[in-house]
Amino acid sequence: MPTLAKIFFALGLVLSFTGLFSPPIALTLGILLGLSFSHPFINESRGIARTLLQSSVVALGFGMNLHEVLKAGRSGFIYTALGISFALLVGLALGKLLQVRVNSSILITAARRFAAAAPSPRLVPFFKPMKRKWRYLSARFLF
């Protein structure tokens, strides 16, 4: 079985350079090959895949127009700043509405905005130590 997988792998590699198949067909064939056989060169491919991915990302950067990237970055920065500000304001307003302590409200809001899934222990040192401070974090699911 490993020999057959190596033959199909080598055949697929050679065919990928010929351009005989369109990308959707090549992708489908690759998925079928991956589901049918285990990877014949798993240990060798880990380092190669990492290097290829990094090289591909760098090569993508060479094809970009620097002026367009800066323009998109400027508008993206504004949208990001507005989104974060809105989320923080809504979180603090809800904390006030639900009568949660200010420190806890800030901690919950910041944890929800920046950690998204869990309260961030990195934020705790910024606040004065409080008794039962972690109990209030359960309210973060409301936000």
Accessible surface in RSA format (square Angstrom, percent):
REM  Atomic radii and reference values for relative SASA: ProtOr
REM  Chains: A
REM  Algorithm: Lee & Richards
REM  Probe-radius: 1.40
REM  Slices: 20
REM RES _ NUM      All-atoms   Total-Side   Main-Chain    Non-polar    All polar
REM                ABS   REL    ABS   REL    ABS   REL    ABS   REL    ABS   REL
RES MET A   1   152.13  78.8 112.21  74.3  39.91  95.0 102.74  87.4  49.38  65.4
RES PRO A   2    94.45  68.8  88.96  81.1   5.48  19.9  94.44  78.0   0.00   0.0
RES THR A   3    94.65  67.3  93.95  95.2   0.71   1.7  59.55  80.0  35.10  53.1
RES LEU A   4    80.80  45.0  78.55  56.2   2.24   5.6  79.37  55.7   1.42   3.8
RES ALA A   5     5.85   5.4   4.90   7.6   0.95   2.2   4.90   6.9   0.95   2.5
RES LYS A   6    90.70  44.2  88.45  54.3   2.25   5.3  34.09  30.7  56.61  60.3
RES ILE A   7    99.76  56.8  95.06  70.8   4.69  11.3  98.75  71.1   1.01   2.7
RES PHE A   8    79.51  39.8  76.73  47.5   2.78   7.2  76.73  46.5   2.78   8.0
RES PHE A   9    64.47  32.3  62.17  38.5   2.30   6.0  62.48  37.9   1.99   5.7
RES ALA A  10    50.64  46.6  48.62  75.0   2.03   4.6  50.57  71.2   0.07   0.2
RES LEU A  11    92.75  51.7  88.93  63.6   3.83   9.6  92.11  64.7   0.64   1.7
RES GLY A  12    32.73  40.4   0.00   N/A  32.73  40.4  27.20  74.6   5.53  12.4
RES LEU A  13    97.02  54.0  91.97  65.8   5.05  12.7  95.08  66.8   1.94   5.2
RES VAL A  14    92.52  60.9  89.14  80.7   3.38   8.1  91.96  79.9   0.56   1.5
RES LEU A  15    49.85  27.8  47.83  34.2   2.03   5.1  47.91  33.6   1.95   5.2
RES SER A  16    75.77  64.0  41.10  54.8  34.67  79.9  44.98  95.8  30.79  43.1
RES PHE A  17   169.12  84.6 135.48  83.9  33.64  87.5 139.17  84.4  29.95  85.7
RES THR A  18    72.72  51.7  37.51  38.0  35.21  83.9  44.75  60.1  27.97  42.3
RES GLY A  19    63.97  78.9   0.00   N/A  63.97  78.9  35.01  96.1  28.96  64.9
RES LEU A  20   130.82  72.9  98.68  70.6  32.14  80.8 101.68  71.4  29.14  78.4
RES PHE A  21    82.02  41.0  66.28  41.1  15.73  40.9  68.05  41.3  13.97  40.0
RES SER A  22    52.22  44.1  40.41  53.9  11.81  27.2  41.47  88.3  10.75  15.1
RES PRO A  23   108.82  79.3  99.62  90.8   9.20  33.4 106.06  87.6   2.76  17.1
RES PRO A  24    90.79  66.2  84.15  76.7   6.64  24.1  89.82  74.2   0.97   6.0
RES ILE A  25    90.67  51.6  88.86  66.2   1.82   4.4  90.67  65.3   0.00   0.0
RES ALA A  26    43.90  40.4  33.39  51.5  10.51  23.9  35.99  50.7   7.91  21.0
RES LEU A  27   119.85  66.7 113.97  81.5   5.87  14.8 119.24  83.7   0.60   1.6
RES THR A  28    75.19  53.5  73.77  74.8   1.43   3.4  49.86  67.0  25.33  38.3
RES LEU A  29    84.30  46.9  80.32  57.5   3.97  10.0  80.75  56.7   3.55   9.6
RES GLY A  30    39.81  49.1   0.00   N/A  39.81  49.1  30.40  83.4   9.41  21.1
RES ILE A  31    93.52  53.2  86.47  64.4   7.05  17.0  92.52  66.6   1.00   2.7
RES LEU A  32    97.78  54.5  97.46  69.7   0.32   0.8  97.72  68.6   0.07   0.2
RES LEU A  33    49.88  27.8  44.90  32.1   4.98  12.5  48.35  34.0   1.54   4.1
RES GLY A  34    53.61  66.1   0.00   N/A  53.61  66.1  33.88  93.0  19.74  44.2
RES LEU A  35   147.79  82.3 112.91  80.8  34.88  87.7 116.37  81.7  31.42  84.5
RES SER A  36    69.77  59.0  41.47  55.3  28.30  65.2  23.61  50.3  46.16  64.7
RES PHE A  37    36.70  18.4  24.37  15.1  12.33  32.1  31.01  18.8   5.69  16.3
RES SER A  38    97.42  82.3  78.16 104.3  19.25  44.4  55.06 117.2  42.36  59.3
RES HIS A  39    74.65  40.8  51.63  35.9  23.03  58.9  46.77  48.2  27.88  32.4
RES PRO A  40    32.73  23.9   5.89   5.4  26.84  97.6  14.42  11.9  18.31 113.8
RES PHE A  41    67.02  33.5  66.62  41.3   0.41   1.1  67.02  40.6   0.00   0.0
RES ILE A  42    79.68  45.3  78.86  58.7   0.83   2.0  78.86  56.8   0.83   2.3
RES ASN A  43   118.44  81.7 100.37  97.0  18.07  43.5  25.88  62.3  92.56  89.5
RES GLU A  44   109.35  62.8  94.78  71.7  14.57  34.7  57.61 111.4  51.74  42.2
RES SER A  45    26.04  22.0  25.06  33.4   0.98   2.2  19.61  41.8   6.43   9.0
RES ARG A  46   148.57  62.4 139.15  70.9   9.42  22.4  56.86  77.7  91.71  55.6
RES GLY A  47    34.06  42.0   0.00   N/A  34.06  42.0  28.79  79.0   5.27  11.8
RES ILE A  48   103.58  58.9 100.08  74.6   3.50   8.4 102.92  74.1   0.66   1.8
RES ALA A  49    57.26  52.7  49.39  76.2   7.87  17.9  53.57  75.4   3.70   9.8
RES ARG A  50   149.53  62.8 143.05  72.9   6.48  15.4  52.25  71.4  97.28  59.0
RES THR A  51    81.87  58.2  81.81  82.9   0.07   0.2  56.49  75.9  25.38  38.4
RES LEU A  52   111.39  62.0 110.80  79.3   0.58   1.5 111.03  78.0   0.36   1.0
RES LEU A  53   120.41  67.1 116.54  83.4   3.87   9.7 119.87  84.2   0.54   1.4
RES GLN A  54   108.52  60.7 104.08  76.1   4.44  10.6  41.47  88.3  67.04  50.8
RES SER A  55    59.18  50.0  49.75  66.4   9.42  21.7  35.12  74.8  24.06  33.7
RES SER A  56    57.13  48.3  50.10  66.9   7.03  16.2  28.55  60.8  28.58  40.0
RES VAL A  57    91.09  59.9  87.01  78.8   4.07   9.8  87.01  75.6   4.07  11.0
RES VAL A  58    91.54  60.2  83.46  75.6   8.08  19.5  89.35  77.6   2.19   5.9
RES ALA A  59    61.45  56.5  49.87  77.0  11.58  26.3  51.24  72.2  10.21  27.0
RES LEU A  60   129.15  71.9 122.66  87.8   6.49  16.3 125.61  88.2   3.54   9.5
RES GLY A  61    39.54  48.8   0.00   N/A  39.54  48.8  25.65  70.4  13.89  31.1
RES PHE A  62   170.66  85.4 140.80  87.2  29.86  77.7 144.45  87.6  26.21  75.0
RES GLY A  63    73.40  90.5   0.00   N/A  73.40  90.5  39.23 107.7  34.17  76.5
RES MET A  64   118.25  61.2  94.69  62.7  23.55  56.1  80.54  68.5  37.71  50.0
RES ASN A  65    84.68  58.4  70.42  68.1  14.26  34.3  29.47  70.9  55.21  53.4
RES LEU A  66   121.76  67.8 116.85  83.6   4.90  12.3 118.35  83.1   3.40   9.2
RES HIS A  67   141.86  77.5 136.78  95.1   5.08  13.0  91.54  94.3  50.33  58.6
RES GLU A  68    97.71  56.1  94.72  71.7   2.99   7.1  35.22  68.1  62.49  51.0
RES VAL A  69    60.28  39.7  54.32  49.2   5.97  14.4  57.90  50.3   2.38   6.5
RES LEU A  70    96.36  53.7  93.13  66.6   3.23   8.1  94.14  66.1   2.22   6.0
RES LYS A  71   127.86  62.4 126.59  77.7   1.28   3.0  75.56  68.0  52.30  55.7
RES ALA A  72    63.56  58.4  52.34  80.8  11.23  25.5  57.82  81.4   5.74  15.2
RES GLY A  73    42.65  52.6   0.00   N/A  42.65  52.6  36.67 100.6   5.98  13.4
RES ARG A  74   156.82  65.8 150.90  76.9   5.92  14.1  73.06  99.9  83.76  50.8
RES SER A  75    50.83  43.0  47.44  63.3   3.39   7.8  34.23  72.9  16.60  23.3
RES GLY A  76    29.83  36.8   0.00   N/A  29.83  36.8  29.47  80.9   0.35   0.8
RES PHE A  77   148.09  74.1 141.70  87.8   6.39  16.6 146.45  88.8   1.64   4.7
RES ILE A  78   100.10  57.0  98.16  73.1   1.94   4.7 100.05  72.0   0.05   0.1
RES TYR A  79   159.11  74.3 150.70  85.7   8.41  21.9 103.59  77.8  55.53  68.5
RES THR A  80    76.01  54.1  68.20  69.1   7.81  18.6  50.14  67.4  25.87  39.1
RES ALA A  81    43.30  39.8  35.25  54.4   8.05  18.3  42.42  59.7   0.87   2.3
RES LEU A  82   113.44  63.2 109.95  78.7   3.48   8.8 110.42  77.5   3.02   8.1
RES GLY A  83    33.23  41.0   0.00   N/A  33.23  41.0  29.60  81.2   3.63   8.1
RES ILE A  84    47.05  26.8  47.05  35.1   0.00   0.0  47.05  33.9   0.00   0.0
RES SER A  85    55.69  47.1  51.73  69.0   3.96   9.1  26.50  56.4  29.19  40.9
RES PHE A  86   137.91  69.0 135.18  83.7   2.72   7.1 137.36  83.3   0.55   1.6
RES ALA A  87    33.46  30.8  23.68  36.5   9.77  22.2  28.46  40.1   4.99  13.2
RES LEU A  88    53.41  29.7  53.41  38.2   0.00   0.0  53.41  37.5   0.00   0.0
RES LEU A  89   120.92  67.3 117.15  83.8   3.78   9.5 117.40  82.4   3.53   9.5
RES VAL A  90    60.87  40.1  58.61  53.1   2.27   5.5  60.84  52.9   0.03   0.1
RES GLY A  91     4.71   5.8   0.00   N/A   4.71   5.8   4.44  12.2   0.27   0.6
RES LEU A  92    70.68  39.4  65.75  47.0   4.93  12.4  66.03  46.4   4.65  12.5
RES ALA A  93    61.57  56.6  49.58  76.5  11.99  27.3  57.15  80.5   4.42  11.7
RES LEU A  94    60.85  33.9  60.58  43.3   0.27   0.7  60.81  42.7   0.04   0.1
RES GLY A  95     0.08   0.1   0.00   N/A   0.08   0.1   0.08   0.2   0.00   0.0
RES LYS A  96   171.28  83.6 155.14  95.2  16.14  38.4 104.22  93.8  67.06  71.4
RES LEU A  97   134.18  74.7 110.54  79.1  23.65  59.4 117.40  82.4  16.79  45.2
RES LEU A  98    83.49  46.5  60.13  43.0  23.37  58.7  64.33  45.2  19.16  51.6
RES GLN A  99   164.84  92.2 130.89  95.7  33.95  80.8  41.86  89.1 122.98  93.3
RES VAL A 100    28.36  18.7  13.97  12.6  14.39  34.7  17.99  15.6  10.37  28.1
RES ARG A 101   117.19  49.2 106.53  54.3  10.66  25.4  48.64  66.5  68.55  41.5
RES VAL A 102   110.49  72.7 105.02  95.1   5.47  13.2 106.62  92.6   3.87  10.5
RES ASN A 103    44.85  30.9  42.51  41.1   2.34   5.6   4.11   9.9  40.74  39.4
RES SER A 104     1.14   1.0   0.78   1.0   0.36   0.8   1.09   2.3   0.05   0.1
RES SER A 105     4.66   3.9   4.66   6.2   0.00   0.0   4.30   9.2   0.36   0.5
RES ILE A 106    64.53  36.7  63.50  47.3   1.02   2.5  64.13  46.2   0.39   1.1
RES LEU A 107     4.17   2.3   4.17   3.0   0.00   0.0   4.17   2.9   0.00   0.0
RES ILE A 108     0.00   0.0   0.00   0.0   0.00   0.0   0.00   0.0   0.00   0.0
RES THR A 109     5.73   4.1   4.30   4.4   1.43   3.4   5.16   6.9   0.57   0.9
RES ALA A 110    12.61  11.6  12.61  19.5   0.00   0.0  12.61  17.8   0.00   0.0
RES ALA A 111     0.40   0.4   0.00   0.0   0.40   0.9   0.15   0.2   0.25   0.7
RES ARG A 112    73.70  30.9  64.74  33.0   8.96  21.3  11.35  15.5  62.34  37.8
RES ARG A 113    90.53  38.0  73.67  37.6  16.85  40.1   9.21  12.6  81.32  49.3
RES PHE A 114   120.61  60.3  87.76  54.4  32.85  85.5  90.96  55.1  29.65  84.9
RES ALA A 115    30.96  28.5   8.75  13.5  22.21  50.5  14.18  20.0  16.78  44.4
RES ALA A 116    64.05  58.9  54.90  84.7   9.15  20.8  55.92  78.7   8.13  21.5
RES ALA A 117    79.20  72.8  61.30  94.6  17.89  40.7  66.54  93.7  12.66  33.5
RES ALA A 118    51.79  47.6  50.11  77.3   1.68   3.8  50.51  71.1   1.28   3.4
RES PRO A 119    33.55  24.4  26.54  24.2   7.01  25.5  26.54  21.9   7.01  43.6
RES SER A 120     6.42   5.4   3.60   4.8   2.82   6.5   4.80  10.2   1.62   2.3
RES PRO A 121    92.81  67.6  86.17  78.5   6.64  24.1  86.40  71.3   6.41  39.8
RES ARG A 122   179.06  75.2 167.13  85.2  11.93  28.4  85.01 116.2  94.05  57.0
RES LEU A 123    35.97  20.0  35.97  25.7   0.00   0.0  35.97  25.3   0.00   0.0
RES VAL A 124    20.64  13.6  19.67  17.8   0.97   2.3  19.84  17.2   0.81   2.2
RES PRO A 125   107.07  78.0  71.59  65.3  35.48 129.0  82.06  67.8  25.01 155.4
RES PHE A 126   159.32  79.7 126.39  78.3  32.92  85.7 132.19  80.1  27.13  77.7
RES PHE A 127    41.61  20.8  29.13  18.0  12.49  32.5  34.11  20.7   7.50  21.5
RES LYS A 128   163.43  79.7 155.99  95.7   7.44  17.7 102.20  92.0  61.23  65.2
RES PRO A 129   123.04  89.7 100.00  91.2  23.05  83.8 101.18  83.5  21.86 135.9
RES MET A 130    33.87  17.5  16.03  10.6  17.84  42.5  21.33  18.1  12.54  16.6
RES LYS A 131   172.21  84.0 159.76  98.0  12.45  29.6 110.21  99.2  62.00  66.0
RES ARG A 132   128.34  53.9 105.85  54.0  22.49  53.6  49.22  67.3  79.12  48.0
RES LYS A 133    47.08  23.0  44.94  27.6   2.14   5.1  20.09  18.1  26.99  28.8
RES TRP A 134   111.19  44.6 100.62  48.7  10.56  24.8  85.89  45.8  25.29  41.0
RES ARG A 135   149.23  62.7 134.06  68.3  15.17  36.1  64.32  87.9  84.91  51.5
RES TYR A 136    58.58  27.3  55.79  31.7   2.79   7.3  41.61  31.3  16.97  20.9
RES LEU A 137     6.60   3.7   5.57   4.0   1.03   2.6   5.87   4.1   0.73   2.0
RES SER A 138    77.89  65.8  63.42  84.6  14.47  33.3  47.26 100.6  30.64  42.9
RES ALA A 139    26.02  23.9  19.84  30.6   6.18  14.1  26.02  36.6   0.00   0.0
RES ARG A 140    14.65   6.2  14.65   7.5   0.00   0.0   0.07   0.1  14.58   8.8
RES PHE A 141   149.63  74.9 119.44  74.0  30.18  78.5 122.70  74.4  26.93  77.1
RES LEU A 142   121.01  67.4  92.17  65.9  28.85  72.5  95.42  67.0  25.59  68.9
RES PHE A 143    53.39  26.7   8.96   5.6  44.43 115.6  24.36  14.8  29.03  83.1
END  Absolute sums over single chains surface
CHAIN  1 A    11464.8       9682.6       1782.2       8530.2       2934.5
END  Absolute sums over all chains
TOTAL         11464.8       9682.6       1782.2       8530.2       2934.5
